[in-house]
Amino acid sequence: MSVPLSIDLKGKVAVVTGGGGVLCGYMAKALAECGAKVAILDLREESAQQVADEIKAEGGEAIGIAANVLEYPSLEAAENQICELYGPCDILINGAGGNHPKGTTSKEYLFKEDLKEQVEGITTFYDLDPAGVGFVFNLNFLGTLLPTQIFSRKMAGKDGGVVLNISSMNAFTPLTKIPAYSGAKAAISNFTQWLAAHMSKVGIRVNAIAPGFFLTNQNRALLTNEDGSLTARGETIISHTPMGRFGDPEDLLGTLLWLVDNKASGFVNGTTIPVDGAFSAFSGV
């Protein structure tokens, strides 16, 4: 693949959680293109391995590993495997995350008639499943915290370590219907600031990227119809994105490479960078 910036990551080991997905898969490929040895972690081993195979087909070094970001033993096993093959992690991309219907309301607003009786198939704020909300929060927040605990330990003290979290537009302004995901991503941005300060004396920089709206396998059915036209929600998003389009995965790579390169961004720490076509800057009027 063609990368927008030329940086030298030779000798670096990068770990990408959620690397079997569309966006993080592109990130993994970009890191490999710049010379890093890349470990792609995903709950689905076949997805991780597919990205690794694509990297190797282009002459890069990569391995796909099945790992659950909510389980210490799974992450520890992955870390041991990576260390044996490549050495300790230098760059951690915390890309695992996502939403779940049980943390989502059916409507954008609560109406008085919704209080009269429960309607089958309609989830109001009062019907949200605590377990579902907890799952979404844990997947995003703990799914960032736990891998950082595992993979940053060997970074500490040797200088040049980089942790890059994945936040969201929800962290700036919560989107309708998805309170659990919005709260979790706000926590990621806050955690990024906290962790940057906490790790500042042991040579680890911590930043985050907040992607705008990109079509992925997770949200395609929500934003587009079968014929490719926009759903009502998709139209709302585009109308509130001044650049008038969804992002392409390649749009994230310049910011990614800038933030992981200590020569380019060595004094950038504790930030969350929107890559959103000005969505977060637009008031709607």
N, C-alpha and C positions, 0 to 999 in steps of 0.2 A: 504494500500500500504506500501511497505518497503522504508524507507528513508535512504539516505547514511550517514547522520549525526544525532546524537541524541542531540537535543537542547530542551530547556524547554520554550515553549511559552504559558504556562497556565496563564490565566488571561489577555492575549493579545487579542485585536480585530484587525483582518486583513481585509482589503478591497482590492478586486482584480477586477480591471476593465478589460473588455474583458475576464472575467473569464469563459465564456461559450465556448471559443475556446480550441483547443487541448493543446497548450503549457501552457497557463495560467490556464487551468483546472487542469493540473498536479501540477502547483505551488500551487493552492488553496488546493488541496488534501494533499500536503506535509505540508503546514502550519497547517492544521487541525490535521494531524497525530502527529504533535509536540505539540498539545494542544490548538492552537489558535481557537477562535470563528471566523468563516470566512463568510464574506458577499461577494457573487459573483455577480458582476454587469455586465450586458450585454444588448445590444440593443434588443436582442431576449430573452424574459423572459423564454421561454421554455428551451433554452440552459443553462441559468444560473441555473434554477431549477433542471435540470438534474444533473449537477455537485453537487449541494447542496444535492440532494437525494442520490447520490453515497457516499458522505461524511458521511451523517447520517446513511447510511446502514452499514458503517464501525465503527460506534460508535462516530463519531465526531459531532460537532455543526456547522451548516451552514444554510444560507438563500440565496435564489436566488432572485434577484431584477432586474426588467427592468429599465434601466437608459441610457440616452443619454449623452455621455461625452462632447457634444458640447452645452448643454443647462443647464444653472444655475438652473432653477426651478426643472428640473428632478434630478439633482445631490443633490440639497438641500432636496428634498423629500426623496431621498434614504438615505441621511445622518441622517435625522430626524428619519426614520424608524429603522436604525441601532442603533442609540443612545438609542432609547426607548427599544429595545430588548437586546442589548449587552453592550451598553455604547459607548464612543467615540473611534475613530480609533487610534490605536497605530502603525500599519504597513499599508502602502499604496503601492500596486503594480500597477503601471500605465501600464497596458498591452493592452489597447484598441488601435487599429491602423490598418493600412492596405494600400493597393494600389488601384488604379482605372485605367481602360483602358484609360480614357481621359487624364491621366497624363503620358502616355506611348507612346514612338515612336515605329513604326513597325520594323525598322531596327536598327542594332547596330551602323551603320555609315551613314553619309550623303554623297551621291555621286552626282557628277555634273549632271547626268541625272535626278536626283530627282528634280532639279531646273527648268526643262523645262516645265513640266506640272504636275498638280495634278492628281494622280491616285486614283481611287476609292478603298477604303479599305486600303490605305497606309497612315499612319500618319507620317509626317516628323516633325522635330523640329519646323518648321514654321506653322504647322497645330495644334500644341498642343492647347487644349482648356483652356483658362485662368481659367474658372470656375472649370474645372476638376483638374487643377494643384492646385488651391486654396482649393478644397475639400480635396485632399490628404494631403496637408500641414496642414490644419486645423484639420483634423481627428487625425493626429499624434502629432502635436505640441500643438495646443489648447486643444486637447483631453488628453493631459498630464498636461498642465498648469491649466485648469479649475478644474479638480478633486483635484489637489494639493491645490488650493486655498480653496476648500470646506472642504477637509478632514484633512488638516494639521493645521487648525486654533486651534482646541482643543488640538493638540499635543504640540503646542508652549508653552514653559515655564514649562512643567512638566518633561522634560528630557526623553530620551530613544525612541523618535519617529524616525521612519524609513520611508523614501520614496525610492522606488526602481523603476526606469524607465526602459523601454525596448528600447534599441537602436538597432543597426543592423550593419552588415558588411559594408553596404552602408556608414556608418558614417566614416569609415576608408578609403575606396576607393570606389567611386561611381560605381555601376554596370551599364552596358549598358542598354539602352532602358527606364530606369525608373528615369528620372531626378527629378520628383516631390517627389517621395518616398525617393530617396537618399538625397535630400536637407533637407527634413523633419527630417530624422533620424540623419543627421549631426547636425541639430538644437537641437535634443534631447540630444545628448552628450554634446553640448555646454551649454545647459540649465541646465543639471545635475551639471556641474561645477559651474555655476553661482549660482544656488539654494543652493548648498552645502555651499558656502561661505556666502550667504545671511542668511541662517538659522542656522549658526554655533553658534550664541549666544543664541538661544532659545531651544537648546537641540534636534535638529532634524538632523540626518545624511541623506545624499542624495547620492545615487550611481546608477549605471545602469549596466545591463547585455546586451551584444551585441551578440545575438545568431548567429551562423553560419547558415548552411543550414539544416533545418529540414523539413521533408515532412508533410504538413498540408493540410487541405481542401482547403486553399486558393491557394496553389502553386502546388498541386499534378499534375494537368493536364499540367502545364507548364514544369515540370521536368521529368515526366514519361509518357510513352505511355500506352494505354489500356491493353497491355499484360504485363505491369510491367517493360519493358525495359526503358532505359533512353532516353530522347529526346536529341537533340544536345546540348541544354542549360544545361540539367542535366549532360551530359558527360563532358562538360567544367567545371562545378562546381566541380565534383568529381576529375577531373584531376588536379584541383588547390587546392584541399584539401589534404594535405600530409597524413592524416590518412585514406584517401580513402573510406570514407562513409559519408552518411548523419547522422546528429545527431538524437539521440533518446530523447524524452521528458525528460526521467530520467536523461540525461546528464546535464540538467540545475539545478537540485535540490540541488546538493552540494554547488554550488556557491550561489544560492538563500538563503539557510539556513545559510550559513556563513555570508552573507551580512546583514541579518535581525537580527542576534544574536549579541547584544551589547557586550556580553562577548568575543565573538570570533573576532569581527571586529570593536570594539568601536572606534578605531583611523583611520579607513578606511573611507574616506569621499571625495566625488567629483570624484570618479573613474568610468571608463567604462570598465568592464571586458569582454574580448572576450571569448566565449565558442564555439569554431569554428573548432576544429580539425587542428589548425595551418593555416587555410585559410588566415588570415590577416598577417601571418608571411612569406608567400610564395610569391616570386616574379614571379613565373611562369617559371623560367629558373634555 
